[in-house]
Amino acid sequence: MEQAIALKSEEYDAYFWKGMLLAYYYRGRLHFEEAKMVIEQALTLGLPPVLLTPLYWFEKDNPTFFKQYAGQLLEQHEL
């Protein structure tokens, strides 16, 4: 993901998927904060909110992240 971001830092894709990977594989609070930051960066760069729907995967796979961030973001975007 880091290489993809370095090559195309103006595109949202790699930021979003980096956030997903951080939340899936690194479950500490520090990584949650970084995951939130890069997902927000993806939105800033133009990620259509409908593409946030994979965040629902965390409802089962990482309930803490879903409760603390993903669920609220989905609700905010009425998804």
C-alpha positions in Angstrom: 0.0 0.0 0.0 2.8 2.3 0.8 4.3 2.0 -2.7 0.9 2.6 -4.3 0.4 5.7 -2.2 3.9 6.9 -3.1 3.2 6.4 -6.8 -0.3 7.8 -6.9 -0.7 9.9 -3.8 -3.6 11.9 -5.3 -5.8 8.8 -5.7 -8.0 7.5 -2.9 -7.9 3.7 -3.5 -4.6 2.8 -1.7 -5.5 5.0 1.3 -8.8 3.3 1.8 -7.4 -0.2 1.5 -4.5 0.7 3.8 -7.0 1.7 6.4 -8.9 -1.6 5.9 -5.7 -3.6 6.3 -4.6 -1.7 9.4 -7.9 -2.3 11.1 -7.9 -6.0 10.1 -4.4 -7.1 10.9 -3.2 -4.6 13.5 -5.8 -4.3 16.3 -4.1 -1.9 18.6 -5.4 1.6 19.3 -2.4 3.2 17.5 -3.3 1.3 14.3 -7.0 2.2 14.7 -6.0 5.9 14.7 -3.9 5.4 11.6 -6.6 3.4 9.9 -9.1 6.2 10.6 -6.7 8.8 9.3 -6.0 7.1 6.0 -9.7 6.3 5.4 -10.5 10.0 6.1 -7.7 10.9 3.6 -9.4 8.6 1.0 -12.7 10.5 1.5 -10.8 13.9 1.2 -9.3 12.7 -2.1 -12.8 11.9 -3.5 -13.7 8.3 -2.4 -17.4 8.1 -3.1 -19.1 7.3 0.3 -20.9 4.3 -1.1 -17.5 2.6 -1.4 -17.3 2.7 2.4 -19.6 -0.3 2.6 -16.8 -2.8 3.1 -16.5 -1.2 6.6 -19.5 -3.4 7.5 -17.1 -6.3 7.5 -15.8 -5.0 10.8 -19.1 -5.5 12.5 -18.3 -9.2 12.8 -14.5 -9.3 12.2 -13.4 -6.4 14.4 -16.3 -5.2 16.5 -14.2 -2.7 18.5 -13.1 -0.8 15.4 -16.7 -1.0 14.1 -18.1 0.4 17.3 -15.5 3.1 17.8 -15.3 4.3 14.2 -16.6 2.4 11.2 -20.3 2.2 12.3 -20.4 5.9 13.0 -18.8 6.8 9.7 -21.3 4.6 7.8 -24.2 6.2 9.7 -22.8 9.7 9.0 -22.9 8.9 5.3 -26.3 7.3 5.6 -25.1 3.8 4.5 
